[in-house]
Structure formats: C-alpha cells, structure tokens
Amino acid sequence: MLRCPRHEIPEALRSAKQRAVDRILAGPRAVPRRFINAVSAHPQDNVVGVGIGRKMVKGKPTQRPCVRLYVIRKLDKRLIAPGNILPTHIDGVETDVIETGKFRAQAPAARTRRRPARPGCSIGFRLPAPHDNLIMAGTFGALVARGGARFILSNNHVLANENGLPIGSAIYQPGLLDHGDPATDAIARLSQFSPLSASAPNRVDCAIAEVTDPNLVGAHVMSKVGKLSSDQPFSAVEGMRVEKVGRGTGYTIGTVSDVSADVTLDYELGELKFVDQILIRGVSGVFSEYGDSGAIVVDVDSGRATGLLIGGSPEYSIANHLDDVLTELGVSLVI
C-alpha cells in the first residue's frame, strides 16, 4: 500500500506524522538523553524518529499504514508511567513502535590508497591546530559536476568537519586515519557545503570538494555496484532493495523501510534533527557502520542512485534523498 515515492504519501498520513513530530520529537525534554546503563521512558528522551510505513506484526509487514515511532529501546508497558506510554493512534492513524537504538553520524575504519579514487573509498580532511592530533576518514560518495568542474560528493561532516573547515581545505585519499599522506595524497579542495544547524531542522548533510586533477578520480562505484545506469536519481519507496559500498563495511544490501522519517542524530555539534529521511535495514547483518558516512545508496533493480548515507544505529541506517542533495548543491551525477 505504501510502496510509493514520498510525494505520493496520503495527506492524512503526512498530517498524523507531523502531529507526532510536534508532540513528541520536537517537544521539550524532561531529562538529558545521555545515560550509561539506563534508558529514559519519557517520550521526548526515548523517541529518536517519526516516520511512515506499514505496521509490523510479529516481525512481518501488514498492509495497514501507520505512523512509526522509532525508539532507542522498546520498553515493557508495565514499567512505564501512564503519562509516558506512547499513543496507539494519532489523529485516527495507527502507530507502530520500532526499536532502532540511538542514531549517530557514522565515522571511520581503515581503507587503502586508490588511483583513480572511486566512490566507496576512504577520504577525509586534516584538522587544524590545536586539534591536529585527531585523525579521521569517511566515504567518497559519488562524482558530481557543475559546469566544467568535477567534485567529490560526501557529507558535510566528512568533508567540512560539521561547518568547521574553511573553503579550499585539502581533501585526502585515503583519509589520514587510513594512512593517507598529507604531502602526496591531496586530491580535492573543499568547495561548498550545506550548513548543519543545531537549532533548526536539517534536510541534508552534504558537501562537495573540487577535484584537482580529473585523472585522480573515476565515476564507477567500487566493488559490486559498478557503473550507475543513469545520472538521474531514483525516488526511494518502501520495500526497495538497495546497495552501497562504504569504507566501514564495504559492500552491503538492505531494504528501505521508510521514506519520510524525521529523526535525531548525534553529531559533534549536538543532537541534530533531520526531516524527511530514508531509513534502511540490512538484509543480512548491518547495512552500515562507522566509516560509511557519505556512501551513495543505489537501487539494486534499476542501478540508479537514490540516497546519500549520513549515519544510523545498529539496526537502521539513515540517508538523505539524493535529489534533495543534488538540488541543494546545484550539481549533477557523473556516471
């Protein structure tokens, strides 16, 4: 019933989802969320996302549309105060409580030097003093173009240090965490990023870095993904099988479970809210882990790109809709 692009989701479902966001996700927090061995039962602390999809019963999807409430931990109702129990319906629409764990921006693990560098491989920046003792790396998402220039596409937090790097900063392949050499491995310069906000909702976490020499990069995604079938992004729908290559977990396959989720993620800037996101669950094991941020997400059946991975939890991965990313940056895919 809900195997449709986000713009075709019925208005009643959109309205109920927004009511849940306003009541729960965007509401004031009673206590801080950071606990060592405990999870708060207060909705504003336990709920980390609100989306739309088919209601799950005994682990299987039904044909009943619902508003999904994504929680850090699904708790026994007997242990929850009556005022903290999540609603079973919102504006007449059923809800479904789904455990995801806490969402985080996903950062690094080791990968190798590649020439030409290709989507899926390790990239990163160098932090200036006094933080130059901290070393990072992320994933080269895709090759994109504007005019005659070509750029590496990835996340703001992979290329621009969450708004913190100046335009023109060097981007290395591999990232310095993966033994990149600052003297020889700069392949691009930070050109543009969409600012991340800790006070207002975000829709994308993206940035581009202009390639210094076209011969240093290639457009074909690494491993089993290969060449994209089109330079036009493909709209995600619930149930779509997707694949990605990232420097953390390499090649993985997953299934889209939500195309309109509003979620909160942990960043260095704080807990950032993102609206209208794609949620993905791995087919066998995780879809993504630390180091995969910035990877492009591709529809298995069509071979067309649909999302840009920004983070996740042990159960679910989160991706921006790729058409939002390309529009924000004013670029197009190179295949």
C-alpha positions as CSV (number, residue, x, y, z in Angstrom):
1,M,0.0,0.0,0.0
2,L,2.8,2.4,0.8
3,R,5.2,1.4,-2.0
4,C,5.2,4.9,-3.4
5,P,7.6,7.8,-3.5
6,R,7.4,10.3,-0.6
7,H,5.5,12.9,-2.6
8,E,2.6,10.4,-3.1
9,I,2.1,9.6,0.6
10,P,-1.5,10.3,1.5
11,E,-2.1,13.6,3.2
12,A,-3.8,12.0,6.2
13,L,-0.6,10.1,7.0
14,R,1.6,13.1,6.5
15,S,-0.6,15.1,8.8
16,A,-0.6,12.4,11.5
17,K,3.2,12.1,11.2
18,Q,3.6,15.8,11.7
19,R,1.4,15.8,14.7
20,A,3.6,13.1,16.2
21,V,6.7,15.1,15.4
22,D,5.3,18.2,17.0
23,R,4.0,16.4,20.1
24,I,6.9,14.0,20.8
25,L,10.1,14.5,18.7
26,A,10.1,18.3,18.9
27,G,8.8,18.6,22.4
28,P,10.8,19.7,25.4
29,R,13.0,17.1,27.1
30,A,12.4,16.2,30.7
31,V,15.9,14.9,31.3
32,P,19.2,14.7,29.4
33,R,19.4,11.7,27.0
34,R,22.9,10.6,27.8
35,F,22.8,7.7,30.3
36,I,25.4,5.0,31.0
37,N,23.2,2.0,31.9
38,A,19.7,3.3,31.6
39,V,17.1,4.5,29.1
40,S,14.6,7.1,29.9
41,A,10.9,6.1,29.4
42,H,9.9,9.7,28.8
43,P,8.8,10.0,25.1
44,Q,11.0,13.1,24.4
45,D,14.0,11.1,25.5
46,N,13.3,7.6,24.1
47,V,11.8,8.6,20.7
48,V,14.5,9.4,18.1
49,G,12.5,9.4,15.0
50,V,9.0,9.6,13.4
51,G,8.2,8.1,10.1
52,I,5.5,6.4,7.9
53,G,5.2,2.8,6.7
54,R,3.3,-0.4,7.0
55,K,2.5,-1.7,10.5
56,M,4.7,-4.6,11.6
57,V,3.1,-7.5,13.4
58,K,5.3,-10.3,14.7
59,G,8.1,-9.0,12.6
60,K,6.2,-9.0,9.3
61,P,4.7,-6.1,7.4
62,T,1.0,-5.8,7.1
63,Q,-1.0,-3.7,4.6
64,R,-2.1,-1.3,7.4
65,P,-0.5,2.2,7.0
66,C,0.8,3.7,10.2
67,V,2.9,6.4,11.8
68,R,6.1,4.8,13.1
69,L,7.7,5.9,16.4
70,Y,11.4,5.0,16.4
71,V,12.7,4.5,19.9
72,I,16.1,3.9,21.5
73,R,14.6,1.0,23.4
74,K,11.2,-0.7,23.2
75,L,10.1,-0.9,26.9
76,D,7.7,-3.1,28.7
77,K,4.5,-1.1,29.2
78,R,4.2,-2.3,32.8
79,L,7.3,-0.4,33.6
80,I,6.2,2.9,32.1
81,A,4.2,5.6,33.9
82,P,0.7,6.1,32.2
83,G,1.6,9.6,31.1
84,N,4.7,8.3,29.2
85,I,3.0,5.5,27.2
86,L,3.2,6.2,23.5
87,P,-0.2,6.6,21.7
88,T,-1.7,3.7,19.8
89,H,-3.3,6.1,17.4
90,I,-2.6,9.7,16.2
91,D,-5.5,11.6,14.5
92,G,-7.1,8.2,13.8
93,V,-4.0,6.7,12.3
94,E,-2.4,3.6,13.9
95,T,1.1,3.9,15.3
96,D,3.9,1.3,15.5
97,V,6.8,1.5,18.0
98,I,10.0,0.2,16.4
99,E,13.3,-0.1,18.3
100,T,16.3,1.3,16.4
101,G,18.9,2.3,19.0
102,K,20.4,5.7,19.0
103,F,21.2,7.3,15.6
104,R,24.7,8.6,15.2
105,A,26.7,10.2,12.3
106,Q,28.9,7.3,11.2
107,A,32.7,7.8,11.1
108,P,35.8,5.6,10.4
109,A,37.8,2.3,9.9
110,A,40.8,1.7,7.7
111,R,40.9,1.5,3.8
112,T,43.6,1.8,1.1
113,R,45.0,4.3,-1.4
114,R,43.4,4.1,-4.8
115,R,44.2,5.8,-8.1
116,P,41.9,6.6,-9.6
117,A,39.9,7.2,-6.4
118,R,36.4,5.9,-6.8
119,P,33.0,6.2,-5.0
120,G,33.1,3.9,-1.9
121,C,36.7,4.5,-0.9
122,S,38.3,6.4,2.0
123,I,38.6,10.2,2.0
124,G,39.0,12.8,4.7
125,F,40.3,16.1,5.9
126,R,43.1,17.3,8.2
127,L,42.0,19.1,11.3
128,P,43.9,22.4,12.0
129,A,45.8,23.0,15.3
130,P,45.1,22.6,18.1
131,H,43.1,19.6,17.1
132,D,45.6,18.2,14.6
133,N,46.2,15.2,16.9
134,L,42.7,13.9,15.9
135,I,42.6,11.9,12.7
136,M,39.5,10.9,10.7
137,A,38.2,9.4,7.5
138,G,34.9,8.9,5.7
139,T,33.5,7.7,2.4
140,F,33.7,9.1,-1.2
141,G,30.0,9.1,-2.2
142,A,29.9,10.0,-5.9
143,L,31.5,12.0,-8.6
144,V,29.4,15.1,-9.5
145,A,29.7,18.0,-11.9
146,R,28.8,21.6,-12.3
147,G,29.8,23.4,-15.5
148,G,33.2,22.0,-16.5
149,A,34.3,21.2,-12.9
150,R,34.1,17.8,-11.2
151,F,33.7,17.3,-7.5
152,I,33.7,14.6,-4.8
153,L,30.3,14.4,-3.1
154,S,30.1,13.3,0.5
155,N,28.7,14.6,3.8
156,N,29.4,17.9,5.5
157,H,30.8,16.0,8.5
158,V,33.1,14.0,6.2
159,L,34.4,16.9,4.0
160,A,33.8,20.1,6.1
161,N,34.0,19.0,9.8
162,E,30.4,20.0,10.5
163,N,30.8,23.5,9.1
164,G,34.2,23.9,10.7
165,L,36.7,23.8,7.8
166,P,37.4,26.8,5.5
167,I,36.6,26.6,1.8
168,G,39.8,25.4,0.0
169,S,40.8,22.9,2.7
170,A,42.6,19.8,1.2
171,I,40.7,16.5,1.0
172,Y,42.9,13.4,1.0
173,Q,42.5,9.9,-0.4
174,P,42.8,7.8,1.6
175,G,41.8,9.7,4.8
176,L,44.6,10.3,7.2
177,L,43.1,7.6,9.6
178,D,43.7,5.2,6.7
179,H,47.4,6.2,6.4
180,G,46.9,8.9,3.8
181,D,50.0,11.1,3.4
182,P,49.3,14.9,3.7
183,A,52.3,15.6,1.4
184,T,51.2,13.4,-1.5
185,D,47.5,12.4,-1.2
186,A,45.5,15.6,-1.6
187,I,43.1,15.0,-4.5
188,A,40.5,17.7,-4.0
189,R,39.7,21.0,-2.2
190,L,36.6,21.7,-0.2
191,S,34.3,23.9,-2.4
192,Q,30.8,24.0,-0.8
193,F,28.8,22.6,2.0
194,S,25.2,22.8,3.2
195,P,25.5,24.2,6.7
196,L,24.3,21.9,9.5
197,S,22.1,23.5,12.2
198,A,21.8,22.5,15.8
199,S,18.8,24.8,16.3
200,A,16.6,24.2,13.2
201,P,15.6,21.0,11.3
202,N,18.1,19.8,8.6
203,R,17.2,18.0,5.4
204,V,20.7,17.2,4.1
205,D,24.2,16.6,5.3
206,C,26.3,17.2,2.2
207,A,29.3,18.9,0.8
208,I,31.5,18.8,-2.4
209,A,35.2,19.1,-3.0
210,E,36.6,20.1,-6.4
211,V,38.9,17.5,-7.9
212,T,42.4,19.0,-8.5
213,D,43.2,16.6,-11.4
214,P,40.4,14.7,-13.3
215,N,42.8,11.7,-13.8
216,L,42.9,11.2,-10.0
217,V,39.2,10.1,-9.8
218,G,36.7,7.8,-11.5
219,A,32.9,7.7,-11.5
220,H,32.3,3.9,-11.2
221,V,31.3,2.9,-7.7
222,M,33.7,0.3,-6.2
223,S,33.0,-3.4,-5.6
224,K,29.7,-5.0,-6.9
225,V,27.9,-1.7,-7.6
226,G,29.9,-0.5,-10.6
227,K,28.6,2.0,-13.1
228,L,25.3,3.7,-12.3
229,S,22.7,3.2,-15.1
230,S,21.6,6.8,-15.1
231,D,22.7,10.2,-14.0
232,Q,19.2,10.9,-12.7
233,P,18.4,10.0,-9.1
234,F,15.6,7.5,-8.4
235,S,12.9,8.1,-5.8
236,A,13.1,5.7,-2.9
237,V,10.0,3.6,-2.0
238,E,9.3,1.3,1.0
239,G,10.5,-2.2,0.3
240,M,13.1,-1.2,-2.3
241,R,16.3,-3.3,-2.2
242,V,19.3,-1.1,-2.1
243,E,23.1,-1.5,-2.0
244,K,26.1,0.6,-1.1
245,V,29.9,0.5,-0.8
246,G,31.4,2.3,2.2
247,R,34.8,2.3,3.8
248,G,33.4,0.9,7.1
249,T,31.6,-2.2,6.0
250,G,32.3,-2.4,2.2
251,Y,29.5,-3.8,0.1
252,T,26.1,-4.4,1.7
253,I,22.5,-4.9,0.7
254,G,19.5,-3.5,2.6
255,T,15.8,-2.8,2.3
256,V,14.2,0.7,2.5
257,S,11.7,0.7,5.4
258,D,10.7,4.4,5.5
259,V,11.0,7.3,3.0
260,S,9.7,10.1,5.2
261,A,11.3,9.8,8.6
262,D,12.1,12.7,10.9
263,V,15.0,11.7,13.2
264,T,17.6,13.0,15.6
265,L,21.3,12.1,15.2
266,D,24.3,12.6,17.5
267,Y,26.9,14.9,16.0
268,E,29.8,16.9,17.5
269,L,27.5,19.9,17.2
270,G,24.9,18.1,19.4
271,E,21.8,16.2,18.6
272,L,20.7,17.4,15.2
273,K,17.2,17.0,13.8
274,F,16.7,15.8,10.2
275,V,13.4,15.7,8.4
276,D,12.1,13.6,5.5
277,Q,14.8,10.9,5.6
278,I,15.2,7.4,4.2
279,L,15.6,4.6,6.7
280,I,17.3,1.3,5.6
281,R,17.7,-2.0,7.3
282,G,20.4,-4.6,6.3
283,V,19.3,-7.8,4.6
284,S,21.8,-9.9,6.5
285,G,23.6,-8.0,9.2
286,V,24.1,-4.3,9.3
287,F,23.7,-2.1,6.3
288,S,26.3,0.5,7.5
289,E,28.6,1.2,10.4
290,Y,31.3,3.7,11.4
291,G,33.2,4.8,8.4
292,D,30.3,4.5,5.9
293,S,29.0,8.1,6.2
294,G,29.0,9.7,2.7
295,A,28.3,6.5,0.8
296,I,25.8,6.7,-2.1
297,V,22.8,4.3,-1.8
298,V,21.8,2.6,-5.1
299,D,18.5,0.8,-6.1
300,V,19.5,-2.8,-6.8
301,D,16.9,-3.3,-9.6
302,S,17.4,-0.2,-11.6
303,G,21.0,0.6,-10.9
304,R,20.1,4.2,-10.1
305,A,21.3,6.2,-7.1
306,T,18.6,7.1,-4.5
307,G,20.3,8.4,-1.3
308,L,23.3,9.7,0.5
309,L,24.2,7.9,3.7
310,I,24.6,10.1,6.8
311,G,24.5,7.8,9.8
312,G,22.5,5.3,11.7
313,S,22.2,2.8,14.6
314,P,23.0,-0.9,14.9
315,E,19.5,-1.6,13.4
316,Y,18.8,1.1,10.9
317,S,20.8,3.4,8.5
318,I,19.7,6.9,7.5
319,A,20.2,8.5,4.1
320,N,19.2,11.9,2.6
321,H,17.1,11.7,-0.5
322,L,19.7,12.2,-3.3
323,D,17.5,14.6,-5.3
324,D,17.5,16.9,-2.3
325,V,21.3,16.7,-2.1
326,L,21.9,17.4,-5.8
327,T,19.4,20.3,-5.8
328,E,20.9,21.8,-2.6
329,L,24.4,21.8,-4.1
330,G,23.5,22.6,-7.7
331,V,25.3,19.6,-9.1
332,S,24.6,16.5,-11.2
333,L,25.8,12.9,-11.1
334,V,28.7,11.8,-13.3
335,I,28.4,8.2,-14.5
